[in-house]
């Protein structure tokens, strides 16, 4: 592929966390292909899917890469990754925070260890790496951070802790953009949707959809506008673009990537879209004499509690069933989305 100046990342140095497999691996490979020197991070030593083998693969294809094996779940690890980039390549320009873990479990069955495990990797790990890089970015007057959120943050089945961490990543992204944009630093987030990764393969999601069928609760992201699922490589294309000058006008933004799935709350203007939809729905109900709503300016007011049953009855049945079975599931403990 012949790169245009807008596509090239030549001379840039990137850190990709959660690069052992899935989306993180695809991101690291593509950034290297675009000319960046890459520090690839993951947990496992050795084997065909280790970050050492990934670094070897990148180097064998003419790129520059080193592996740094560590958990991201501490502030020390963030400093360790940035120090490695500086010692190997002399600078740091890009952080791609992809490391993530999930344990799917109903709220009432979640443990303290579940909470600490996911919060430490998904939220603290993202913050730690970004914090360490921001100190260097501020000195050099430039830098790019791409964080990985999830559409689970809009409310996912058996994913309350994971949802909280990923929505926390989104809030963190916007706060960093607001605080550091004046220093030439950009921070954006993606909500990826790829089904060829360890965390989001059809096999791992089959359990979730099975639960949805059993308990009558619709699965997360079940509505789609495309005839196929997205891939890790396609997500990587968007991330690589966010790291180029072509995306220099974007800061504090959220990009939904893959599958064309219907997540209005996942869009940067999701609140406005939802409000317009609610206004239209309420006007229709008012026209039919069903709702005594006086005016539709801002939040809808005076809507009665009766008449909007939704799926409350189904949800209650699902909750009772969970209580009877004591259901608990762990889909994946792994690094990378």
Beta strands, then each sheet from edge to edge (+ up, - down):
strand 1: 13-16
strand 2: 37-42
strand 3: 64-69
strand 4: 94-97
strand 5: 143-148
strand 6: 185-192
strand 7: 254-257
sheet 1: 3+ 2+ 1+ 4+ 5+ 6+ 7+
end
